[in-house]
Amino acid sequence: MHCLSIDYQCAPARERSQFVPDRSHRARLQFGLARTGGCVLLATCHRVELYFLGSRSVAEEYFFREANISSEHFVYYEEATEHLFALAAGLKSMVVGEDEILHQIRTAYEAAREFEIGTELHEAFQYAIRCGKRVRAETGISSVACSIATLAANRVFRFIKGEGNVLLVGGSGKIGQSVLGNLQAKARLTIFATERTHAFSATQAASNVFPVPYAERYGFLDRADAVVSCTASPHVVFPFEEVSRALLTPKNRLFLDLAMPADVGEGVGGLAGVTLASIDDFRAEAEENSRRRQSLASDAHVIVMRCLTEYYARSRTKARIWDTLPDLPSRHFLSERESWEKDGKE
């Protein structure tokens, strides 16, 4: 199994996006490479990869022709099994050990199964997916959050402990979007999201997310159980005087200031019932979690190598079995063999 790969390490997003296939592009590519054993096309926001059997030149011809563009930034893996297993384990992700890549590999494989793909692709992807699951189950690497946005969202979850209101200011920035994505997963939270440049769109809203004007942020402070602010403003977004006037209902509130310079004014953390955490509090935790992930990544690599050893041993055993079978031209035998290979049975 071979692979053509372009990812975030070797090409910018604008270049990678030119190779993301539409439905017709994908279908033509699958049909074109079916005679050489088929292909699996993986396209995510961080990478585009074509796994295939047969000739590299043929695969490149079909792939670049369908994309109507070529690139010198593609990496070619002549034997791509180890790359696929490591990818499924999350060892090649921007955030090591993340879960999303495993889902994306499974989705790409299921899409390819609608067309004709060879036994080798079937088995390699099935084993890689199992390997990815095994790594996460045995190491727990995906449960160790290391991004500031994820840590902040987790802090909100722990503070609110169920149903509550969150005011998010800076929802269209990089950190803000990540925080918003994490918060949206909790259906019992109601999120009021705003952005200083008024670029926050209703298309970013979900059933529990409501865009609000930045100028009206103080009007939502009193009902908020948690406030997350992550703007790029050079000025204080929540000055002490305005916040103290806006907080009318006595209750515990969490303020998370993820901005640099700070969005929350001095003294806010001293108001009754207010707990204030700054970006520096999360940086220390993120760095510690990153070190922990690196340690778990070493354990994950050992598991990947074990999975590869098992996969190669099975493949060699199966090859030896076919080599020792007598040459029987029976149509029944051939159909049974083809069925066996297609189902990936031992």
WOZIHU-V864254 format. One record per backbone hydrogen bond with DSSP energy under -0.5 kcal/mol. NH is the residue of the N-H (numbers start at 0). CO is the residue of the C=O. Records with the same first field share a line. If there is no record, write none. Layout:
# WOZIHU-V864254
NH = CO  CO
This chain:
# WOZIHU-V864254
1 = 51
2 = 76
3 = 49
4 = 2  74
5 = 47
7 = 45
9 = 6
10 = 6
15 = 11
16 = 12
17 = 13  14
18 = 15
19 = 16
20 = 18
25 = 21
26 = 22
27 = 23
28 = 24
29 = 25
30 = 26
31 = 27
32 = 28
33 = 29  30
35 = 32
36 = 33
37 = 32
39 = 50
41 = 39  48
42 = 40
43 = 46
47 = 5
48 = 41
49 = 3
50 = 39  48
51 = 1
52 = 37
58 = 54
59 = 55
60 = 56
61 = 57
62 = 58
63 = 59
64 = 60
65 = 61
66 = 62
67 = 63
68 = 63
73 = 70
74 = 4
76 = 2  74
77 = 75
79 = 0  77
83 = 79
84 = 80
85 = 81
86 = 82
87 = 83
88 = 84
89 = 86
90 = 85
92 = 89
95 = 93
96 = 89
97 = 94
101 = 98
102 = 98
103 = 99
104 = 100
105 = 101
106 = 102
107 = 103
108 = 104
109 = 105
110 = 106
111 = 107
112 = 108
113 = 110
114 = 111
116 = 114
117 = 36
121 = 117
122 = 118
123 = 119
124 = 120
125 = 121
126 = 122
127 = 123
128 = 124
129 = 125
130 = 126
131 = 127
132 = 128
133 = 129
134 = 130
135 = 131
136 = 132
137 = 133
138 = 134
139 = 135
142 = 139
143 = 140
144 = 142
150 = 146
151 = 147
152 = 148
153 = 149
154 = 150
155 = 151
156 = 152
157 = 153
158 = 154
159 = 155
160 = 156
163 = 187
165 = 189
166 = 225
167 = 165  191
168 = 166  227
169 = 167  193
170 = 193
172 = 169
176 = 172
177 = 173
178 = 174
179 = 175
180 = 176
181 = 177
182 = 178
183 = 179
184 = 180  181
185 = 182
186 = 184
188 = 185
189 = 163
190 = 188  207
191 = 165  189
192 = 190  209
193 = 167
197 = 194
203 = 200
204 = 201
208 = 205
209 = 190
211 = 192
215 = 212
216 = 213
218 = 215
219 = 215  216
220 = 217
221 = 217
223 = 219  220
224 = 164
225 = 164
226 = 253
227 = 166
228 = 226  255
229 = 168
236 = 262
237 = 262
242 = 238
243 = 239
244 = 240
245 = 241
246 = 242
247 = 245
249 = 247
252 = 272
253 = 224
254 = 274
255 = 226  253
256 = 254  276
257 = 228  255
264 = 237
267 = 264
269 = 266
270 = 267
273 = 270
274 = 252
276 = 254
278 = 256
280 = 277
281 = 277
282 = 278
283 = 279
284 = 280
285 = 281
286 = 282
287 = 283
288 = 284
289 = 285
290 = 286
291 = 287
292 = 288
293 = 289
294 = 290
295 = 291
296 = 292
297 = 293
298 = 294
299 = 295
300 = 296
301 = 297
302 = 298
303 = 299
304 = 300
305 = 301
306 = 302
307 = 303
308 = 304
309 = 305
310 = 306
311 = 307
312 = 308
313 = 309
314 = 310
315 = 311
316 = 312
317 = 313
318 = 314
319 = 315
320 = 316
321 = 317
322 = 318
323 = 319
324 = 320  321
327 = 325
328 = 326
333 = 329
334 = 330
335 = 331
336 = 332
337 = 333
338 = 334
339 = 335
340 = 336
341 = 337
342 = 338
343 = 339
344 = 339
